[in-house]
């Protein structure tokens, strides 16, 4: 059985636990192999290189973009990575070799970025493509660091490991992402070595142009499909659970066990990714199941995501959502009966690259829920000039999801749970497929709503 397994950044930062709970657990020396690990950068490293994924706090990339001192910023990053190396000396990392590797790689990056800066200064090139290339170079540093370190530690523990460097720093081959992955894995006997691949892959199309911060999961997905893996495994620092344990408490957060790709898509739509949707699709089409495992509970089977799964009994599997959204409503007394009224709204959203999470309509109003971000506010300023009346409200979206909830009673129980906790439903949506009940509520009641729905729908299935 060949598995391709991804280890997230938080887990990578506790690599001693990964060594015991992921790599060695339930594996004798004779069956350690037939596994490929795709690793993320250590926790917060990519945030420092690019920008913080959640807060938007700028990193080295912003300094390059704004013609600021990115060299000093890279030196500071290098210092942080050397500190990480020192923290792993106790679990078998060879410090002189590890420090030499990442120091040289960062010096290479400085050379590339300096050359790009000179080309930009000439004024003869289109800037956006250069900026995107710089973003790719910076992103690759974190995964190269963690993958090289992992292989070094494994080898020092007597485990035969192979470093699969997909970053392409030392070649000028014009390969697509798929071609680079195909070439990198040629001729490897997986029964004799444990491969550790960088989560970043260099390709002519630019992995970040299409997938941005989801690139490591895309690499993971493409490797699994290329090698026709029997299973794709994602190791996280938590279970895929009925609700966020930080909100409802660990004792009331139940591991899901089984679900399907449709529910994984619903989660991704509200920013709670079990896996990036563009990484999930190739696996789904190839018929490869995904297993989400908790790094720190190695004996738990985790959650299996498959194409065909439908719960044999009606139940809500997951309550999730976000409090980082806006609801805007376009109202027009002349809307009723007018064909295609919302076309101009959609065209404006497309111009700003904005998609909606929820849409609800009546005779003369259209309500949409979108992410609360800078581009949305710019779009709404323009929309205000184009429609009869526009109302904008900061809200939260809380969802009850399940593979088998197309039965009477779930909507009633969900609405009653919110009502019993004095939480008003500002807006609601559900499609004919009936896999996701979406409640729009006041933003400051988000945590209360998740707790109420988890208690009513998940703990009392």
MIBA-972212 format. One record per residue (C-alpha): residue number from 1; chain; x, y, z. Coordinates in Angstrom, 3 decimals. Layout:
N
resi | chain | east | north | up
NUM | A | X | Y | Z
...
This chain:
461
resi | chain | east | north | up
1 | A | 0.000 | 0.000 | 0.000
2 | A | 1.456 | 3.353 | -1.103
3 | A | 0.375 | 6.467 | 0.752
4 | A | 1.143 | 10.140 | 0.149
5 | A | 0.997 | 12.067 | 3.423
6 | A | 1.066 | 15.796 | 4.170
7 | A | 2.296 | 17.248 | 7.446
8 | A | 1.113 | 20.751 | 8.341
9 | A | 3.265 | 23.556 | 9.698
10 | A | 2.196 | 23.342 | 13.346
11 | A | 2.907 | 19.614 | 13.397
12 | A | 6.245 | 20.127 | 11.614
13 | A | 7.319 | 22.516 | 14.379
14 | A | 6.929 | 19.583 | 16.763
15 | A | 8.873 | 17.166 | 14.590
16 | A | 9.825 | 14.953 | 17.511
17 | A | 6.125 | 14.129 | 17.856
18 | A | 5.878 | 13.591 | 14.087
19 | A | 8.793 | 11.168 | 14.259
20 | A | 7.100 | 9.101 | 16.963
21 | A | 3.408 | 9.573 | 16.137
22 | A | 3.430 | 9.687 | 12.325
23 | A | 6.571 | 8.095 | 10.914
24 | A | 7.382 | 5.363 | 13.421
25 | A | 4.008 | 4.645 | 15.030
26 | A | 2.662 | 1.171 | 14.247
27 | A | 5.522 | 0.683 | 11.773
28 | A | 8.312 | -1.816 | 12.300
29 | A | 11.639 | -1.091 | 10.599
30 | A | 10.663 | -3.464 | 7.795
31 | A | 7.495 | -1.558 | 6.864
32 | A | 8.550 | 2.057 | 7.393
33 | A | 8.553 | 2.723 | 3.675
34 | A | 6.079 | 2.940 | 0.775
35 | A | 5.193 | 6.428 | 2.016
36 | A | 5.858 | 9.863 | 0.572
37 | A | 5.668 | 12.825 | 2.945
38 | A | 4.902 | 16.308 | 1.639
39 | A | 5.839 | 18.897 | 4.256
40 | A | 4.812 | 22.459 | 4.963
41 | A | 7.183 | 25.091 | 6.293
42 | A | 7.527 | 25.269 | 10.056
43 | A | 4.797 | 27.196 | 11.863
44 | A | 4.650 | 30.932 | 10.921
45 | A | 7.661 | 30.790 | 8.565
46 | A | 5.582 | 31.357 | 5.403
47 | A | 3.673 | 34.102 | 7.229
48 | A | 7.001 | 35.874 | 7.806
49 | A | 8.154 | 35.333 | 4.221
50 | A | 4.916 | 36.481 | 2.526
51 | A | 2.247 | 37.870 | 4.856
52 | A | 0.244 | 36.505 | 7.762
53 | A | -2.469 | 34.288 | 6.316
54 | A | -5.134 | 35.424 | 8.793
55 | A | -4.211 | 38.961 | 9.825
56 | A | -2.554 | 40.132 | 6.598
57 | A | 0.494 | 41.436 | 8.505
58 | A | 3.171 | 41.995 | 5.809
59 | A | 6.334 | 39.917 | 5.529
60 | A | 9.479 | 40.017 | 3.383
61 | A | 7.432 | 40.010 | 0.171
62 | A | 5.850 | 43.378 | 1.027
63 | A | 9.305 | 44.893 | 1.490
64 | A | 10.377 | 43.700 | -1.960
65 | A | 7.100 | 44.957 | -3.424
66 | A | 7.490 | 48.403 | -1.818
67 | A | 11.205 | 48.811 | -2.641
68 | A | 12.163 | 48.541 | 1.024
69 | A | 15.081 | 46.737 | 2.683
70 | A | 14.119 | 43.144 | 1.910
71 | A | 17.755 | 41.962 | 2.290
72 | A | 17.825 | 42.790 | 6.002
73 | A | 14.395 | 41.209 | 6.369
74 | A | 15.702 | 38.007 | 4.765
75 | A | 18.691 | 38.054 | 7.125
76 | A | 16.245 | 38.231 | 10.034
77 | A | 14.320 | 35.278 | 8.596
78 | A | 17.582 | 33.366 | 8.265
79 | A | 18.308 | 34.014 | 11.929
80 | A | 14.852 | 32.636 | 12.852
81 | A | 15.416 | 29.508 | 10.741
82 | A | 18.783 | 28.910 | 12.395
83 | A | 17.005 | 29.176 | 15.762
84 | A | 14.561 | 26.505 | 14.587
85 | A | 17.539 | 24.349 | 13.632
86 | A | 18.984 | 24.692 | 17.134
87 | A | 15.662 | 23.616 | 18.628
88 | A | 15.878 | 20.373 | 16.637
89 | A | 19.440 | 19.438 | 17.476
90 | A | 18.141 | 17.293 | 20.319
91 | A | 16.132 | 15.065 | 17.971
92 | A | 18.976 | 14.300 | 15.610
93 | A | 19.480 | 17.289 | 13.294
94 | A | 23.092 | 17.804 | 12.204
95 | A | 23.412 | 21.532 | 12.932
96 | A | 26.448 | 22.470 | 10.785
97 | A | 24.973 | 20.748 | 7.698
98 | A | 21.469 | 22.135 | 8.293
99 | A | 22.741 | 25.688 | 8.859
100 | A | 24.872 | 25.528 | 5.709
101 | A | 21.924 | 24.341 | 3.619
102 | A | 19.447 | 27.054 | 4.572
103 | A | 22.047 | 29.850 | 4.680
104 | A | 23.166 | 29.009 | 1.137
105 | A | 19.551 | 28.744 | -0.078
106 | A | 18.719 | 32.187 | 1.316
107 | A | 21.840 | 33.654 | -0.296
108 | A | 20.673 | 32.186 | -3.605
109 | A | 17.275 | 33.824 | -3.076
110 | A | 18.944 | 37.194 | -2.427
111 | A | 20.831 | 36.863 | -5.721
112 | A | 17.639 | 36.081 | -7.642
113 | A | 15.712 | 38.928 | -6.004
114 | A | 18.560 | 41.393 | -6.632
115 | A | 18.544 | 40.475 | -10.319
116 | A | 14.766 | 40.927 | -10.444
117 | A | 15.060 | 44.292 | -8.757
118 | A | 17.546 | 45.476 | -11.381
119 | A | 15.255 | 44.313 | -14.180
120 | A | 12.332 | 46.136 | -12.547
121 | A | 14.429 | 49.304 | -12.241
122 | A | 15.115 | 49.237 | -15.973
123 | A | 11.442 | 49.920 | -16.669
124 | A | 11.399 | 47.524 | -19.632
125 | A | 9.279 | 44.748 | -18.100
126 | A | 5.738 | 44.276 | -16.875
127 | A | 5.985 | 44.418 | -13.093
128 | A | 3.281 | 41.981 | -11.999
129 | A | 4.987 | 38.882 | -13.437
130 | A | 8.274 | 39.798 | -11.707
131 | A | 6.469 | 40.332 | -8.410
132 | A | 4.749 | 36.944 | -8.725
133 | A | 8.097 | 35.268 | -9.448
134 | A | 9.580 | 36.901 | -6.328
135 | A | 6.631 | 35.610 | -4.307
136 | A | 7.301 | 32.089 | -5.581
137 | A | 10.996 | 32.274 | -4.637
138 | A | 10.229 | 33.468 | -1.127
139 | A | 7.498 | 30.889 | -0.568
140 | A | 9.790 | 28.021 | -1.540
141 | A | 12.355 | 28.775 | 1.183
142 | A | 10.219 | 27.542 | 4.071
143 | A | 9.407 | 24.157 | 2.551
144 | A | 12.995 | 23.574 | 1.398
145 | A | 14.163 | 24.222 | 4.965
146 | A | 11.684 | 21.867 | 6.665
147 | A | 12.005 | 19.068 | 4.070
148 | A | 15.832 | 19.063 | 4.140
149 | A | 15.856 | 19.042 | 7.947
150 | A | 13.357 | 16.169 | 8.063
151 | A | 15.457 | 13.995 | 5.775
152 | A | 18.595 | 14.738 | 7.764
153 | A | 16.890 | 13.799 | 11.059
154 | A | 15.424 | 10.604 | 9.598
155 | A | 18.756 | 9.491 | 8.152
156 | A | 20.417 | 10.146 | 11.504
157 | A | 17.804 | 7.862 | 13.097
158 | A | 18.701 | 5.021 | 10.736
159 | A | 15.705 | 5.556 | 8.449
160 | A | 16.634 | 5.697 | 4.768
161 | A | 15.087 | 8.955 | 3.565
162 | A | 15.309 | 10.823 | 0.248
163 | A | 14.999 | 14.606 | -0.178
164 | A | 12.695 | 15.446 | -3.098
165 | A | 13.440 | 19.106 | -3.794
166 | A | 10.711 | 20.419 | -6.099
167 | A | 11.781 | 24.064 | -5.671
168 | A | 13.969 | 24.070 | -8.807
169 | A | 16.564 | 26.451 | -7.346
170 | A | 19.480 | 24.801 | -9.078
171 | A | 18.082 | 24.334 | -12.580
172 | A | 16.679 | 26.373 | -15.439
173 | A | 14.464 | 23.639 | -16.860
174 | A | 11.179 | 24.941 | -18.268
175 | A | 8.970 | 22.299 | -16.685
176 | A | 5.320 | 22.505 | -15.739
177 | A | 4.390 | 21.564 | -12.180
178 | A | 3.180 | 18.135 | -13.318
179 | A | 6.334 | 17.543 | -15.383
180 | A | 8.610 | 18.464 | -12.475
181 | A | 6.766 | 16.106 | -10.129
182 | A | 6.839 | 13.309 | -12.716
183 | A | 10.581 | 13.735 | -13.272
184 | A | 11.437 | 13.993 | -9.552
185 | A | 9.870 | 10.638 | -8.707
186 | A | 11.279 | 8.638 | -11.605
187 | A | 13.231 | 5.500 | -10.701
188 | A | 12.624 | 5.598 | -6.947
189 | A | 12.072 | 2.286 | -5.135
190 | A | 9.516 | 3.327 | -2.505
191 | A | 9.915 | 0.042 | -0.658
192 | A | 13.485 | 1.004 | 0.274
193 | A | 13.301 | 4.724 | 1.026
194 | A | 10.953 | 7.180 | 2.670
195 | A | 10.599 | 10.243 | 0.418
196 | A | 10.173 | 13.743 | 1.866
197 | A | 9.072 | 16.310 | -0.722
198 | A | 8.865 | 20.088 | -0.496
199 | A | 5.326 | 21.439 | -0.325
200 | A | 6.313 | 24.045 | -2.918
201 | A | 6.748 | 23.013 | -6.574
202 | A | 8.320 | 25.230 | -9.211
203 | A | 6.538 | 25.224 | -12.573
204 | A | 6.249 | 27.394 | -15.647
205 | A | 2.626 | 28.218 | -14.801
206 | A | 3.552 | 29.349 | -11.266
207 | A | 1.893 | 27.370 | -8.489
208 | A | 1.024 | 30.516 | -6.527
209 | A | -0.566 | 32.264 | -9.483
210 | A | -3.373 | 29.711 | -9.411
211 | A | -3.403 | 28.492 | -5.815
212 | A | -1.543 | 31.086 | -3.702
213 | A | -1.296 | 29.884 | -0.076
214 | A | -2.936 | 26.550 | -0.911
215 | A | 0.139 | 25.493 | -2.887
216 | A | 1.438 | 22.816 | -0.493
217 | A | -1.856 | 20.925 | -0.619
218 | A | -1.843 | 21.177 | -4.410
219 | A | 1.653 | 19.647 | -4.486
220 | A | 0.424 | 16.906 | -2.148
221 | A | -2.595 | 16.237 | -4.375
222 | A | -0.597 | 16.173 | -7.607
223 | A | 1.967 | 13.747 | -6.158
224 | A | -0.797 | 11.414 | -4.940
225 | A | -2.434 | 11.403 | -8.375
226 | A | 0.899 | 11.006 | -10.213
227 | A | 1.864 | 7.994 | -8.085
228 | A | -1.689 | 6.570 | -7.974
229 | A | -1.577 | 6.428 | -4.196
230 | A | -3.862 | 4.059 | -2.342
231 | A | -4.665 | 6.802 | 0.159
232 | A | -3.833 | 10.473 | 0.727
233 | A | -3.308 | 11.347 | 4.392
234 | A | -3.231 | 14.811 | 5.977
235 | A | -1.708 | 15.115 | 9.450
236 | A | -2.995 | 18.116 | 11.397
237 | A | -2.762 | 19.245 | 14.995
238 | A | -6.495 | 18.539 | 15.484
239 | A | -9.242 | 16.213 | 14.312
240 | A | -11.797 | 17.152 | 11.678
241 | A | -14.534 | 17.533 | 14.284
242 | A | -18.204 | 18.350 | 14.697
243 | A | -17.210 | 21.882 | 15.768
244 | A | -14.132 | 23.909 | 16.702
245 | A | -12.954 | 22.571 | 20.089
246 | A | -11.681 | 26.064 | 20.969
247 | A | -15.301 | 27.262 | 20.836
248 | A | -17.354 | 24.316 | 22.109
249 | A | -14.777 | 22.554 | 24.304
250 | A | -12.785 | 19.409 | 23.604
251 | A | -15.380 | 17.220 | 25.347
252 | A | -18.124 | 18.439 | 22.997
253 | A | -16.122 | 18.315 | 19.774
254 | A | -16.647 | 14.917 | 18.140
255 | A | -14.304 | 13.561 | 15.426
256 | A | -16.383 | 13.224 | 12.256
257 | A | -15.186 | 9.750 | 11.254
258 | A | -16.541 | 9.707 | 7.692
259 | A | -17.723 | 12.327 | 5.225
260 | A | -17.518 | 13.081 | 1.512
261 | A | -15.946 | 15.534 | -0.900
262 | A | -19.139 | 17.616 | -1.107
263 | A | -18.886 | 18.427 | 2.609
264 | A | -15.162 | 19.171 | 2.214
265 | A | -16.156 | 21.757 | -0.426
266 | A | -18.736 | 23.311 | 1.917
267 | A | -16.061 | 23.686 | 4.600
268 | A | -13.633 | 25.273 | 2.146
269 | A | -16.293 | 27.775 | 1.100
270 | A | -16.380 | 29.219 | 4.636
271 | A | -12.605 | 29.140 | 5.047
272 | A | -12.424 | 26.004 | 7.212
273 | A | -10.412 | 23.869 | 4.827
274 | A | -10.065 | 20.170 | 5.420
275 | A | -8.193 | 20.450 | 2.112
276 | A | -7.924 | 23.225 | -0.493
277 | A | -10.800 | 22.676 | -2.986
278 | A | -8.466 | 22.884 | -5.980
279 | A | -6.327 | 20.193 | -4.388
280 | A | -9.319 | 18.019 | -3.551
281 | A | -10.759 | 17.822 | -7.072
282 | A | -7.913 | 15.817 | -8.703
283 | A | -8.017 | 13.347 | -5.805
284 | A | -11.787 | 13.040 | -6.055
285 | A | -11.647 | 12.439 | -9.820
286 | A | -8.868 | 9.870 | -9.361
287 | A | -10.919 | 8.003 | -6.753
288 | A | -8.312 | 8.539 | -4.018
289 | A | -9.679 | 8.825 | -0.491
290 | A | -8.331 | 11.426 | 1.936
291 | A | -7.749 | 10.630 | 5.594
292 | A | -7.463 | 13.530 | 8.074
293 | A | -5.466 | 12.465 | 11.140
294 | A | -4.529 | 14.146 | 14.406
295 | A | -0.740 | 14.093 | 14.770
296 | A | -1.028 | 13.877 | 18.532
297 | A | -3.536 | 10.990 | 18.611
298 | A | -1.766 | 8.477 | 16.365
299 | A | -3.958 | 5.492 | 17.235
300 | A | -7.171 | 7.278 | 16.218
301 | A | -8.218 | 6.404 | 12.632
302 | A | -9.187 | 10.019 | 11.920
303 | A | -11.744 | 11.059 | 9.309
304 | A | -12.016 | 9.443 | 5.884
305 | A | -13.230 | 11.652 | 3.024
306 | A | -14.488 | 9.735 | -0.007
307 | A | -16.539 | 10.427 | -3.107
308 | A | -19.327 | 7.965 | -2.397
309 | A | -19.895 | 8.229 | 1.366
310 | A | -23.390 | 9.080 | 2.618
311 | A | -24.201 | 8.622 | 6.292
312 | A | -26.430 | 5.542 | 6.767
313 | A | -28.454 | 7.526 | 9.321
314 | A | -29.594 | 11.148 | 8.944
315 | A | -27.303 | 13.417 | 10.969
316 | A | -25.469 | 16.726 | 11.012
317 | A | -21.747 | 15.973 | 10.846
318 | A | -20.143 | 19.418 | 11.193
319 | A | -21.083 | 22.872 | 12.470
320 | A | -18.746 | 25.532 | 11.124
321 | A | -18.663 | 29.021 | 9.672
322 | A | -16.954 | 32.378 | 9.999
323 | A | -17.392 | 35.763 | 11.663
324 | A | -15.315 | 37.561 | 9.021
325 | A | -18.034 | 38.264 | 6.458
326 | A | -20.318 | 41.064 | 5.319
327 | A | -23.917 | 40.889 | 4.143
328 | A | -24.976 | 43.436 | 1.551
329 | A | -28.505 | 43.876 | 0.293
330 | A | -29.552 | 45.579 | -2.936
331 | A | -33.143 | 46.814 | -2.729
332 | A | -35.136 | 48.245 | -5.640
333 | A | -38.930 | 48.631 | -5.861
334 | A | -38.659 | 48.112 | -9.650
335 | A | -36.775 | 44.810 | -9.315
336 | A | -39.906 | 42.659 | -9.142
337 | A | -40.416 | 40.786 | -12.416
338 | A | -37.349 | 42.309 | -14.101
339 | A | -35.345 | 39.633 | -15.896
340 | A | -31.634 | 39.512 | -15.075
341 | A | -31.642 | 42.343 | -12.544
342 | A | -28.734 | 40.817 | -10.665
343 | A | -26.536 | 40.680 | -13.785
344 | A | -25.060 | 44.122 | -13.132
345 | A | -24.302 | 43.125 | -9.539
346 | A | -22.488 | 39.988 | -10.670
347 | A | -20.542 | 41.838 | -13.360
348 | A | -19.318 | 44.374 | -10.805
349 | A | -18.272 | 41.600 | -8.424
350 | A | -16.447 | 39.847 | -11.240
351 | A | -14.558 | 43.061 | -12.076
352 | A | -13.214 | 43.088 | -8.511
353 | A | -12.548 | 39.337 | -8.402
354 | A | -15.126 | 38.728 | -5.663
355 | A | -17.367 | 35.692 | -5.251
356 | A | -20.226 | 35.249 | -2.818
357 | A | -20.707 | 32.550 | -0.176
358 | A | -24.498 | 32.906 | 0.146
359 | A | -27.224 | 34.452 | -1.982
360 | A | -30.856 | 34.969 | -0.989
361 | A | -33.586 | 36.874 | -2.843
362 | A | -37.170 | 38.100 | -2.603
363 | A | -39.363 | 40.181 | -4.933
364 | A | -37.340 | 43.381 | -4.668
365 | A | -34.204 | 42.559 | -2.682
366 | A | -31.040 | 40.549 | -3.258
367 | A | -28.797 | 39.689 | -0.292
368 | A | -25.291 | 38.279 | -0.632
369 | A | -22.686 | 37.307 | 1.934
370 | A | -19.034 | 37.963 | 1.018
371 | A | -15.679 | 38.014 | 2.804
372 | A | -14.961 | 41.214 | 4.708
373 | A | -11.815 | 42.404 | 2.931
374 | A | -10.406 | 45.531 | 1.311
375 | A | -11.449 | 44.679 | -2.254
376 | A | -15.049 | 44.128 | -1.143
377 | A | -15.273 | 47.578 | 0.431
378 | A | -13.956 | 49.137 | -2.794
379 | A | -16.522 | 47.183 | -4.802
380 | A | -19.374 | 48.229 | -2.497
381 | A | -18.433 | 51.910 | -2.869
382 | A | -18.862 | 51.540 | -6.614
383 | A | -22.034 | 49.496 | -6.249
384 | A | -23.615 | 52.208 | -4.101
385 | A | -23.562 | 54.491 | -7.146
386 | A | -25.106 | 51.868 | -9.446
387 | A | -28.165 | 50.624 | -7.488
388 | A | -31.315 | 52.110 | -5.968
389 | A | -30.486 | 51.269 | -2.349
390 | A | -27.576 | 49.399 | -0.779
391 | A | -27.407 | 48.180 | 2.830
392 | A | -24.179 | 46.705 | 4.232
393 | A | -23.885 | 44.889 | 7.549
394 | A | -21.017 | 43.046 | 9.307
395 | A | -22.306 | 39.559 | 10.109
396 | A | -21.325 | 35.981 | 10.854
397 | A | -22.240 | 32.859 | 8.918
398 | A | -22.812 | 29.591 | 10.782
399 | A | -23.496 | 26.357 | 8.895
400 | A | -24.825 | 22.895 | 9.744
401 | A | -23.472 | 20.339 | 7.261
402 | A | -24.047 | 16.670 | 6.612
403 | A | -24.058 | 14.052 | 3.888
404 | A | -27.577 | 12.966 | 4.913
405 | A | -29.662 | 15.885 | 6.190
406 | A | -32.326 | 15.978 | 3.460
407 | A | -34.924 | 14.984 | 6.054
408 | A | -37.656 | 16.891 | 7.926
409 | A | -36.620 | 18.395 | 11.232
410 | A | -33.032 | 19.577 | 10.855
411 | A | -33.968 | 23.120 | 9.854
412 | A | -36.537 | 23.309 | 12.650
413 | A | -34.062 | 22.075 | 15.266
414 | A | -31.361 | 24.447 | 14.058
415 | A | -33.642 | 27.489 | 14.009
416 | A | -35.073 | 26.554 | 17.421
417 | A | -31.585 | 26.198 | 18.931
418 | A | -30.713 | 29.701 | 17.753
419 | A | -34.049 | 31.092 | 18.925
420 | A | -33.688 | 29.469 | 22.351
421 | A | -30.384 | 31.331 | 22.705
422 | A | -31.950 | 34.629 | 21.572
423 | A | -29.956 | 34.625 | 18.309
424 | A | -31.860 | 36.191 | 15.423
425 | A | -31.528 | 34.709 | 11.922
426 | A | -30.797 | 37.693 | 9.674
427 | A | -30.827 | 35.611 | 6.479
428 | A | -30.907 | 31.915 | 5.533
429 | A | -30.033 | 29.695 | 2.550
430 | A | -30.201 | 26.022 | 1.595
431 | A | -29.869 | 24.433 | -1.843
432 | A | -31.914 | 21.562 | -3.254
433 | A | -29.036 | 19.178 | -2.547
434 | A | -29.583 | 19.841 | 1.170
435 | A | -26.099 | 19.294 | 2.527
436 | A | -25.615 | 22.705 | 4.180
437 | A | -27.951 | 24.894 | 6.245
438 | A | -26.532 | 28.440 | 6.221
439 | A | -27.628 | 30.908 | 8.913
440 | A | -26.599 | 34.575 | 8.787
441 | A | -26.504 | 36.058 | 12.296
442 | A | -25.097 | 39.031 | 14.183
443 | A | -21.305 | 38.897 | 14.163
444 | A | -20.918 | 39.063 | 17.951
445 | A | -23.099 | 35.950 | 18.413
446 | A | -20.961 | 33.632 | 16.273
447 | A | -19.419 | 31.579 | 19.090
448 | A | -22.801 | 31.286 | 20.837
449 | A | -24.394 | 30.063 | 17.607
450 | A | -21.735 | 27.396 | 16.987
451 | A | -22.163 | 26.087 | 20.551
452 | A | -25.967 | 26.084 | 20.270
453 | A | -26.045 | 24.263 | 16.908
454 | A | -23.380 | 21.750 | 17.958
455 | A | -25.359 | 20.935 | 21.115
456 | A | -28.670 | 20.645 | 19.281
457 | A | -27.634 | 18.955 | 16.038
458 | A | -24.370 | 17.058 | 16.597
459 | A | -24.446 | 15.947 | 20.216
460 | A | -28.126 | 14.985 | 19.964
461 | A | -28.200 | 13.261 | 16.567
